[in-house]
């Protein structure tokens, strides 16, 4: 197995989302493309996050719209969930 040095995550900037490090309304999805979100999510769940994961805390209509928008933009199934 290839050696991987540990990655240290600093907390996101004050005033940003504590889960993804982006500035967004708490009712909207996290930034799935944020490196902070991806590393934090992978550390916790052992896999890459999907847009469905990023929107899991949102209302059903927001979750559905988020995934549909990602698919319409050509995002592959593995990142749309």
C-alpha positions in Angstrom: 0.0 0.0 0.0 1.3 3.4 -0.9 2.1 5.7 2.0 -0.2 8.7 2.3 0.9 11.5 4.7 -1.8 12.7 7.0 -3.9 15.6 5.9 -4.6 18.3 8.5 -7.8 20.3 8.0 -8.0 23.7 9.5 -11.5 24.9 10.4 -13.3 27.0 7.7 -13.2 30.7 7.9 -15.5 32.4 10.4 -18.9 33.2 8.8 -18.7 30.2 6.4 -20.5 26.8 6.6 -18.8 24.6 9.2 -19.3 21.5 7.0 -18.2 22.7 3.6 -16.4 26.0 4.2 -18.5 27.9 1.7 -20.9 30.8 2.2 -24.4 29.6 1.6 -27.9 29.8 3.1 -28.2 27.0 5.6 -31.3 25.8 3.7 -29.3 25.2 0.6 -26.9 22.3 -0.2 -23.3 22.2 0.9 -20.7 22.8 -1.8 -19.9 19.2 -2.9 -16.9 20.5 -4.9 -15.3 22.1 -1.9 -12.1 20.4 -1.0 -12.8 20.9 2.6 -16.2 19.2 2.3 -14.8 16.3 0.2 -11.9 15.6 2.6 -14.2 15.9 5.7 -16.8 13.7 4.1 -14.3 11.1 3.0 -12.7 11.0 6.4 -16.1 10.3 8.0 -17.7 8.0 5.5 -14.8 6.5 3.5 -16.2 7.5 0.1 -16.6 10.5 -2.1 -19.6 12.7 -1.5 -22.4 13.0 -4.0 -24.7 15.9 -4.7 -27.4 14.0 -2.9 -25.2 13.8 0.2 -24.5 17.6 0.0 -28.2 18.2 -0.1 -29.3 15.6 2.4 -30.1 18.2 5.1 -32.3 20.2 2.7 -36.1 20.1 2.0 -37.1 17.4 -0.4 -37.8 19.9 -3.3 -34.4 21.4 -2.8 -32.7 18.0 -2.8 -34.5 17.0 -6.0 -33.7 20.2 -7.7 -30.0 20.0 -6.7 -29.6 16.5 -8.1 -31.6 17.3 -11.3 -29.5 20.4 -11.9 -26.2 18.4 -11.5 -27.5 15.7 -13.9 -28.6 18.3 -16.5 -25.1 19.8 -16.3 -23.7 16.4 -17.2 -22.5 15.2 -13.8 -22.0 11.5 -13.8 -24.2 9.2 -11.8 -21.5 8.6 -9.2 -21.5 12.2 -8.1 -25.3 12.8 -8.4 -26.3 10.0 -6.1 
